[in-house]
Amino acid sequence: MKDTQPSAENTGAAAEKFDGFTDEERSAMKERAKELKASARRGAKADAESEVLAKIAEMEGADRVLAERLHDIVKANAPALSPKLWYGMPAYARNGKVVCFFQSAQKFKSRYATLGFNDLANLDEGTMWPTAFALTELTAADEARISALIKKAVS
């Protein structure tokens, strides 16, 4: 007779059911797949900025206001970054790689929108630094801080 251990399926760990991705996450992944397919079809002549502006125009209320203002701030402070859609949200890339992005509150049913930075952003500060910021509105002080972060991210 062979000694075997019960599989993970038969242990208490199986009782903790993992449902996988949320509907919102699946939707974002589908949008990303569409973006990649569309980008491959149209090649380098794509007008990604008009796609980003169209996506922003589809947003509702505060999300649209925040996304419009962030778009303006990024364009003014980091003209080298190219707007593009990333998981169905506005993002800004250098050499095709996303440096920063906006995530609407509505998309993931969150209480705040997010301005996030990927690892290409030069925000390093010691051994720990923030890479995402919750946004509910933008004051003049917030806009100044975001402008400084964007400049630092592309430096």
For each residue, the residues with C-beta under 8 A, 3 or more apart:
1:
2:
3:
4:
5:
6: 10 11
7: 10 11
8: 11 13 14
9: 14
10: 6 7 14
11: 6 7 8 14
12: 15 16
13: 8 16
14: 8 9 10 11 17
15: 12
16: 12 13
17: 14
18:
19:
20:
21: 25 26 29
22: 25 26 108
23: 26 27
24: 27 28 107 108 109
25: 21 22 28 29 108
26: 21 22 23 29 30
27: 23 24 30 31 88
28: 24 25 31 32 87 88 89 107
29: 21 25 26 32 33 87
30: 26 27 33 34
31: 27 28 34 35 85 87 88
32: 28 29 35 36 86 87 88
33: 29 30 36 37
34: 30 31 37 38
35: 31 32 38 39 84 85 86 87 88
36: 32 33 39 40
37: 33 34 40 41
38: 34 35 41 42 46
39: 35 36 42 46
40: 36 37 43
41: 37 38
42: 38 39 45 46
43: 40 46
44:
45: 42
46: 38 39 42 43 51
47: 50 51
48: 51 52 82 83 84 85
49: 52 53 82 83
50: 47 53 54
51: 46 47 48 54 55 84 85
52: 48 49 55 56 71 83 84 85 90 91
53: 49 50 56 57 71 83
54: 50 51 57 58
55: 51 52 58 59 85 88 89 90
56: 52 53 59 64 67 68 71 90
57: 53 54 64
58: 54 55
59: 55 56 63 64 67 104 106
60: 63 64 106
61: 64 65
62: 65 66 105 113 136 137
63: 59 60 66 67 104 105 106 113
64: 56 57 59 60 61 67 68
65: 61 62 68 69 137 138
66: 62 63 69 70 102 104 113 135 137 138
67: 56 59 63 64 70 71 90 102 104 113
68: 56 64 65 71 72
69: 65 66 72 73 138 143
70: 66 67 73 74 90 102 115 138 146
71: 52 53 56 67 68 74 75 83 90 102
72: 68 69 75 76
73: 69 70 76 77 143 146 147 150
74: 70 71 77 78 81 83 92 100 150
75: 71 72 78 79 83
76: 72 73 79 147
77: 73 74 147 150 151
78: 74 75 81 92 99 150 151 153 154
79: 75 76
80: 94 154
81: 74 78 92 93 94 99 100 154
82: 48 49 92 93 94 96
83: 48 49 52 53 71 74 75 90 91 92
84: 35 48 51 52 91 92 93 98
85: 31 35 48 51 52 55 88 89 90 91
86: 32 35 89 90 91 93 98 101
87: 28 29 31 32 35
88: 27 28 31 32 35 55 85 107
89: 28 55 85 86 101 102 103 104 107
90: 52 55 56 67 70 71 83 85 86 101 102
91: 52 83 84 85 86 98 100 101 102
92: 74 78 81 82 83 84 98 99 100 101
93: 81 82 84 86 96 97 98 99
94: 80 81 82 97 99 120 154
95:
96: 82 93
97: 93 94 118 120
98: 84 86 91 92 93 101 118 120
99: 78 81 92 93 94 117 118 120 121 153 154
100: 74 81 91 92 115 116 117 118 121 150 153
101: 86 89 90 91 92 98 115 116 118
102: 66 67 70 71 89 90 91 113 114 115 116
103: 89 107 108 113 114 116
104: 59 63 66 67 89 107 108 113
105: 62 63 108 109 110 111 112 113
106: 59 60 63 109
107: 24 28 88 89 103 104
108: 22 24 25 103 104 105
109: 24 105 106
110: 105 113 114
111: 105 136
112: 105 134 135 136
113: 62 63 66 67 102 103 104 105 110 134 135 136
114: 102 103 110 132 133 134 135
115: 70 100 101 102 132 133 135 146
116: 100 101 102 103 131 132 133
117: 99 100 121 123 131 132 149 153
118: 97 98 99 100 101 121 131
119:
120: 94 97 98 99
121: 99 100 117 118 131 152 153 154
122: 152 153 154 155
123: 117 129 130 131 149 152 153
124: 129
125: 128 129
126: 129
127:
128: 125
129: 123 124 125 126
130: 123 133
131: 116 117 118 121 123
132: 114 115 116 117
133: 114 115 116 130 146 149
134: 112 113 114
135: 66 112 113 114 115 138 142
136: 62 111 112 113
137: 62 65 66 142
138: 65 66 69 70 135 142 143 146
139: 142 143
140: 143 144
141: 144 145
142: 135 137 138 139 145 146
143: 69 73 138 139 140 146 147
144: 140 141 147 148
145: 141 142 148 149
146: 70 73 115 133 138 142 143 149 150
147: 73 76 77 143 144 150 151
148: 144 145 151 152
149: 117 123 133 145 146 152 153
150: 73 74 77 78 100 146 147 153 154
151: 77 78 147 148 154 155
152: 121 122 123 148 149 155
153: 78 99 100 117 121 122 123 149 150
154: 78 80 81 94 99 121 122 150 151
155: 122 151 152
